[in-house]
Structure formats: structure tokens, C-alpha cells
Amino acid sequence: MTKLIRIGVISDMHAFGTKENSSGSVLDYTLATSNAPNPLRDLIKMSKSTGLKTDLLVCAGDIANRADALGLIHAWKDLQELAKELGGAKLIPTNGNHDLDSRFLGNAIDPDPKGVLLALDPPFPFDNLEISNQYWARNFAVLKLESGVTVAVLNTSAYHGGKQEEIDHGRVSKRTITELCKALEDTKDSTAHILVCHHHPLPLKGWNGSADMEYIRNGQELLDGILAATSTSWLVIHGHRHLPRLVHGASHNNDVPFVFGAGSLGARITGVANQFHIVTLHVPPENDHASISGVVETWFWSDSTGWGVSHGALGLPIECGFGYRGQVKRLAKKVADSCEPIRFMNWSEVQEAHPAVSYLLPDSFNEFESELDSRGIKVMRDKNGRIIQIGK
């Protein structure tokens, strides 16, 4: 596996500094509970103690809870510290709907939905004033990194504070899509393309099975546009839904958008642990892979145990991947045939002999595991759920 870049991903921190804005969040910056369990500060400590390193730190929005100004200011400062502890990772954030005072609760006399964001120090989202101004004026920015990776950052909450109903969903205008695609025309030779946004580009299943209406309006047109502009597959990183998910979206050809919905760092949801992810992009190992492939590692937090690898009832596995575009049953047969003569294989041996197993989407891996099981081969995991071996 040849690594391209390593990306720390956090989203939906929902930080609050006043008790009236504390509903549904554990990221507490009130003075009365300054020593309370704090997943962001605990993550800084874990990074420092374990030597965890990434090249980028992506934050997919909702830094604050209910546009809480104190929470936003404190969490933004801690994000800088986390990026530093991750080895000087480049911080790439976007704002979410909770970061905007779209209901004018903070200052009804002098309303400015993005006023607190614009006053942050260091500047939000980027130190480079020209790029930041483009983000606020055009609702997107394109970053060409030294690694050869291109990152497009999109403001899907740009219309919050306008029509009342806009607070209920994300949006990207057709004008923004056109301008973004123009800006991407000279990035076709990039080693990988990543889109960072807050809202999800396509409807997802609702919490109770109901229809999801919070997705980005014109989201499919956005995905079609960026795929056509670069003739490559993309990794789309978003937040908002709090329940992590990794799937691929629709496309007109073999280039696909892999859509990664990050778990929430700070929202308190029954049955769903707070989460932090690291995505490692690799050079695709074989021809039956997309032009972008990678592995996602996930850490889980609780206020009683802090950060660890044991996970709750809902969420991504400790490790999963994306990028394999071949037939899952055929891959399972190849793996089973390798295991048949020796009966047992360490998972590292399987990965070395069949690299594609590392790049299966979570649902595809479930299919892969079921197919192995039908052939009498079990996938064995340690107490934390990490795969260690397969065998009969």
C-alpha cells in the first residue's frame, strides 16, 4: 500500500459555553464545568501521548451548538491545538448550520449570521485572506496541496439566514456548481480529489425510517459536475447526520463519489458513541479499483472511559475502506482458495496476498464475510472487534 495522504476527520462538535445552549451536547466550555469530560481536549491529550500524526485535519462543520459564540471561540482555539499535536496538520474546516446565527438570537439589533465566524482568531476558515474571501463570496474554495491532492471546501449553509425554510436543509446553487467546476478544470492531474462540506449531498434514511429532507439541494448536480470536471473519482467528507456512514453515490460512468459521513465529536445520541476518524488515501493497488482508494480508522469516546477503540451499537467498524470496484463474491473465492490448503491465515497475510480486502465498503465487507462463511471460513476478531485472522 503506497500512502498518498493521511487525514484526521472530526465533525459536529456542538461546543457550548452557556448552559442555555447545552442541549444534546457533551462539548462543555462553561466556566462552571471547565474540568468536565471534553472529547476535543481528550483527543488533544491522546494525540500527544500516542504520537498520532496526520497530514490534514478536516472539520466538517457544526463547531458550535446553536450558534453559541463562546463555544465556537473555545473550540476553534482547541482545533488549532489539535492540528498542532497531530504533527502540524493543515486545518481544513467548513462551517455548519449551527455555526451561523441564522435565527439572529445573538444580536437581533445588529444581525449577522456569520459575524462570530468572521471575528475568529486565527481567521476562519483559512489564514490566507484571498482564499477565505473567495469562500465567503463564492461559497467554495479550492486548495491545491503540496502532496498533489486537491481539496474543494464548500459552504452548504450559505443560504441560512435568508428564507426561513433554508435552515431546514443544505444548498449549493447552480451558479456555485458552475464556478466550482471551472476552478477544477486545471486539477485533473491531481493525485486525489476531496470535497469537504457539512450537509450530505444525497438523501439518507431518516432516524425513524422517515424521508430525509435535510440534504443539499442540487446535491446530485454537484456530484455530477465535479466528477465530469476532473474525470476522476472523489472522496466526499460531510457531517450533519451524526451517524457515520461510508457509501458510494451514483454516477454516469466508472468514476464515482465515495461519500463519507463522519460521526459526531460532541453530540450526545443514545446508542451512538462520539467519534474521530483518520482516512488514509492510497495509490489504488490494482486496475479493478477506483482512482481514489483508502482506509478509514475510527476511535470512540465516552465520558467515562475517554478515547478508545471499543465502539457502541451504531457506527463504522474500527477499520473499513473504499475503492474496490470488482466483484465481491469473486474476491471472497480467491481469499477462500488461498486459505484452503493451510486452513488459517493472519489478516495481515490476507491483506498482503489480496490487497482489495482493505478497500471494501462496510456493506460490501459484510457481503464478503457472508460469502466466506458460506465456504466454511470464519472471520475472527479480537475483543475490540479488530480482524486478526480467518480460518476453518
C-alpha positions in Angstrom: 0.0 0.0 0.0 1.5 3.3 -1.1 0.2 6.2 1.0 -0.8 9.5 -0.5 -2.0 11.4 2.5 -3.4 10.9 6.0 -6.5 12.9 7.0 -7.9 13.4 10.5 -11.7 13.9 10.4 -13.9 15.5 13.0 -17.4 16.9 12.7 -20.4 18.1 14.6 -18.5 19.2 17.8 -21.5 21.2 19.0 -19.5 23.2 21.6 -21.3 25.4 24.0 -20.1 28.0 26.5 -23.5 28.8 28.0 -25.9 26.4 29.7 -28.9 27.5 27.7 -27.2 26.2 24.5 -26.1 22.8 26.1 -29.0 20.7 24.8 -27.8 17.4 23.2 -24.1 18.1 23.5 -21.2 16.9 25.7 -18.6 19.5 24.5 -18.8 21.8 27.5 -16.9 25.0 27.8 -18.9 26.7 30.6 -16.8 28.1 33.4 -18.7 26.1 36.0 -17.7 22.8 34.4 -14.3 23.7 32.9 -12.9 20.4 34.1 -15.8 18.3 32.8 -15.1 15.5 30.4 -14.4 17.1 27.0 -13.9 14.9 23.9 -11.9 17.5 22.0 -9.4 18.2 24.8 -9.2 14.5 25.5 -8.4 13.9 21.8 -5.6 16.5 22.1 -4.2 14.6 25.1 -4.5 11.2 23.3 -2.7 12.6 20.2 0.1 13.9 22.5 0.5 10.7 24.4 0.3 8.3 21.4 2.1 10.3 18.8 -0.8 10.2 16.5 0.0 12.1 13.3 -1.9 13.3 10.2 -1.2 15.5 7.2 -4.6 17.2 7.3 -7.3 17.9 9.9 -10.7 18.2 8.3 -13.5 19.7 10.3 -16.9 19.2 8.6 -18.8 21.9 10.4 -21.1 22.5 13.4 -18.2 23.5 15.6 -20.7 25.3 17.8 -24.0 24.2 19.3 -27.0 26.5 18.5 -24.6 29.3 17.3 -23.1 29.6 20.8 -20.4 32.2 20.5 -18.3 31.2 23.5 -18.4 27.5 22.4 -17.3 28.4 18.9 -14.4 30.6 20.1 -13.1 28.0 22.6 -13.5 25.0 20.3 -11.8 26.9 17.4 -8.8 27.5 19.7 -8.7 23.8 20.6 -8.9 22.8 17.0 -5.7 24.8 16.4 -4.1 22.9 19.3 -5.2 19.6 17.9 -3.8 20.3 14.5 -0.5 21.2 16.2 -0.4 17.9 18.2 -1.2 15.9 15.1 2.2 16.9 13.8 1.3 20.3 12.4 -1.6 19.1 10.3 -3.1 21.6 7.9 -6.6 22.5 9.3 -9.3 22.5 6.6 -12.7 23.4 8.1 -16.1 24.3 6.8 -19.0 25.8 8.7 -22.2 24.1 9.5 -25.7 25.3 10.2 -25.1 25.5 13.9 -22.1 27.9 13.4 -24.4 30.5 11.9 -26.7 32.7 13.9 -29.4 32.3 11.2 -32.2 32.9 13.7 -30.5 36.1 14.9 -30.5 35.0 18.6 -27.2 36.6 19.5 -27.8 40.1 18.3 -31.2 40.9 16.9 -30.4 44.7 16.7 -27.3 44.2 14.6 -27.9 40.8 12.9 -25.1 39.0 11.1 -25.4 35.2 10.8 -21.6 34.7 10.2 -20.4 37.6 12.4 -18.8 35.4 15.1 -17.1 33.2 12.4 -15.6 36.3 10.8 -14.2 37.6 14.1 -12.4 34.3 15.0 -8.7 34.4 15.6 -6.9 33.0 13.7 -9.3 33.7 10.8 -11.9 31.2 9.7 -11.7 29.2 7.6 -8.2 30.0 6.3 -5.3 32.2 7.2 -5.0 33.2 3.5 -7.3 36.2 3.2 -7.8 35.8 -0.6 -8.9 32.1 -0.3 -11.1 33.0 2.7 -12.8 35.8 0.9 -13.5 33.5 -2.0 -15.0 31.0 0.3 -17.4 33.6 1.8 -18.1 35.4 -1.6 -18.4 32.3 -3.8 -19.3 29.7 -1.2 -16.4 27.5 -2.0 -12.6 27.4 -2.1 -10.2 25.1 -3.9 -6.9 24.2 -2.2 -4.1 22.5 -4.2 -1.8 20.9 -1.7 1.9 20.1 -2.0 1.1 16.4 -1.9 -0.7 16.8 -5.2 -4.1 16.3 -3.6 -6.9 18.9 -4.4 -9.4 19.7 -1.7 -12.6 21.7 -2.5 -14.3 23.2 0.5 -18.0 24.1 0.2 -20.3 26.2 2.3 -23.6 24.3 2.2 -25.2 26.6 4.8 -24.7 29.8 2.7 -28.4 30.5 2.4 -29.2 30.1 6.1 -30.4 33.5 7.4 -32.3 34.1 4.2 -35.7 32.4 3.6 -36.9 30.8 6.8 -37.2 27.3 5.3 -33.5 27.3 4.3 -32.5 26.4 7.9 -34.0 23.0 7.3 -31.5 21.8 4.7 -28.3 22.4 2.8 -28.0 24.1 -0.6 -25.5 24.7 -3.3 -26.7 27.0 -6.1 -26.3 26.0 -9.8 -24.1 29.1 -10.2 -21.8 27.9 -7.5 -21.6 24.5 -9.1 -20.7 26.1 -12.4 -17.9 28.2 -10.8 -16.5 25.4 -8.8 -16.3 23.1 -11.9 -14.4 25.9 -13.8 -12.0 26.2 -10.9 -11.4 22.4 -11.0 -10.5 22.2 -14.7 -6.8 22.5 -14.2 -6.7 19.9 -11.4 -7.2 16.8 -13.5 -3.6 15.7 -12.8 -4.1 15.8 -9.0 -3.2 12.6 -7.2 -6.7 12.7 -5.5 -9.7 14.9 -5.2 -11.6 15.5 -1.9 -14.8 17.6 -1.3 -15.4 18.8 2.2 -18.9 20.0 3.1 -21.3 20.0 6.1 -24.6 18.7 4.7 -24.9 15.3 3.0 -25.2 15.6 -0.8 -27.9 12.9 -1.2 -30.9 11.9 0.9 -30.2 9.3 3.5 -32.6 7.2 5.5 -34.1 9.1 8.4 -33.6 8.3 12.1 -37.1 6.7 12.3 -37.3 5.5 8.7 -39.0 8.7 7.6 -37.9 10.7 4.5 -34.7 12.7 4.8 -35.2 16.3 3.7 -32.0 17.9 5.2 -29.7 17.0 2.3 -28.0 19.5 -0.1 -30.4 20.9 -2.7 -28.8 20.3 -6.1 -26.6 17.7 -4.5 -26.6 15.3 -7.4 -25.9 18.0 -9.9 -22.9 18.9 -7.7 -21.5 15.4 -7.7 -22.1 15.0 -11.5 -20.3 18.3 -12.1 -17.2 17.6 -10.1 -16.8 14.1 -11.5 -17.1 15.4 -15.0 -14.8 18.4 -14.4 -11.9 16.1 -13.3 -12.7 12.7 -14.9 -11.8 11.1 -11.5 -13.5 9.6 -8.5 -13.8 11.8 -5.4 -13.9 11.3 -1.7 -16.7 13.5 -0.2 -16.4 14.2 3.5 -19.5 15.6 5.2 -21.1 15.8 8.7 -24.5 16.9 9.9 -26.2 13.5 10.3 -24.1 12.4 13.4 -24.5 8.7 12.4 -21.3 7.8 10.4 -21.7 6.1 7.0 -19.5 5.2 4.1 -21.1 4.5 0.7 -20.7 5.5 -2.9 -23.1 7.7 -4.9 -24.4 7.4 -8.4 -22.5 8.4 -11.5 -22.8 8.1 -15.3 -19.5 6.2 -15.7 -16.8 4.3 -13.7 -15.8 7.5 -11.8 -17.8 7.5 -8.5 -18.1 9.7 -5.5 -17.3 7.9 -2.3 -19.5 9.6 0.4 -18.1 9.5 3.9 -20.4 10.9 6.6 -18.4 11.5 9.7 -19.6 10.7 13.2 -20.2 13.5 15.7 -17.4 14.5 18.1 -19.8 16.2 20.6 -23.5 15.4 20.0 -25.0 13.1 22.7 -27.0 10.4 20.9 -28.3 7.3 22.6 -26.5 4.2 21.2 -24.0 6.2 19.1 -20.5 6.9 20.5 -18.7 10.2 19.8 -16.1 9.5 17.1 -12.9 10.7 15.5 -11.7 9.2 12.2 -8.5 9.0 10.2 -8.7 8.5 6.5 -5.5 7.3 4.7 -5.6 7.6 1.0 -3.5 5.1 -1.0 -2.4 4.7 -4.6 -5.0 2.3 -6.0 -3.4 -1.2 -5.8 -5.0 -2.8 -8.9 -6.9 -2.0 -12.0 -10.2 -3.0 -10.5 -10.1 -0.1 -8.1 -11.4 3.4 -8.4 -8.9 6.3 -9.0 -9.2 7.1 -5.2 -8.9 4.3 -2.6 -8.4 4.4 1.1 -8.8 3.1 4.6 -10.9 4.6 7.5 -9.9 4.1 11.1 -12.3 5.1 13.9 -11.8 5.9 17.5 -14.7 6.2 20.0 -15.2 8.3 23.1 -17.3 8.2 26.2 -17.3 10.5 29.2 -16.5 7.5 31.5 -13.6 5.9 29.6 -12.3 8.7 27.2 -11.0 7.7 23.8 -10.6 4.1 22.8 -11.2 1.5 20.1 -14.3 -0.2 21.5 -17.4 1.1 19.8 -21.1 1.5 20.5 -24.0 -0.2 18.9 -24.1 2.1 15.9 -21.3 3.5 13.7 -18.5 2.4 11.5 -16.3 -0.6 12.4 -12.9 0.1 13.8 -11.4 -0.1 10.3 -13.1 -0.1 6.9 -12.2 1.1 3.4 -13.4 2.2 0.0 -12.2 2.0 -3.6 -12.6 -1.7 -4.7 -14.9 -1.9 -7.7 -14.6 -5.6 -8.5 -16.9 -8.5 -7.8 -17.1 -9.2 -4.0 -18.0 -12.9 -4.5 -15.1 -13.4 -6.8 -12.7 -11.8 -4.3 -14.1 -14.0 -1.5 -13.5 -17.1 -3.6 -9.9 -16.0 -4.2 -9.3 -15.5 -0.5 -11.0 -18.8 0.4 -8.9 -20.7 -2.1 -5.7 -19.1 -0.5 -6.8 -20.2 2.9 -8.0 -23.8 1.9 -4.6 -25.5 2.0 -3.4 -24.0 5.2 -6.8 -23.6 7.0 -5.8 -20.4 8.8 -4.3 -17.1 7.7 -3.4 -14.0 9.7 -5.4 -11.0 8.5 -2.1 -9.2 7.6 -1.3 -12.1 5.3 -4.7 -11.9 3.7 -4.1 -8.2 3.1 -0.7 -8.7 1.6 -1.9 -11.5 -0.7 -5.2 -9.8 -1.6 -4.9 -6.0 -1.1 -8.5 -5.5 -2.3 -9.9 -6.7 1.1 -8.7 -3.4 2.6 -10.8 -1.3 0.2 -14.2 -2.8 0.7 -17.1 -0.5 1.8 -18.7 -1.6 5.1 -21.7 -3.1 3.4 -19.5 -4.8 0.8 -17.4 -6.3 3.6 -20.5 -7.8 5.2 -21.2 -9.5 1.9 -17.6 -10.6 1.7 -17.7 -12.1 5.2 -21.0 -13.9 4.5 -19.6 -15.4 1.3 -16.5 -16.7 3.2 -18.9 -18.1 5.9 -20.8 -20.0 3.2 -17.5 -21.6 2.3 -16.8 -22.6 5.8 -14.3 -19.8 6.6 -14.8 -17.7 9.7 -13.5 -14.1 10.2 -12.1 -13.9 13.7 -11.8 -10.6 15.7 -10.2 -9.6 18.9 -12.2 -8.2 21.9 -12.4 -4.8 20.3 -13.7 -6.0 17.0 -10.5 -5.8 15.1 -10.0 -8.6 12.5 -7.0 -10.7 13.4 -7.4 -14.0 11.4 -9.5 -16.1 9.1 -9.8 -19.8 9.1 -11.8 -23.0 9.3 
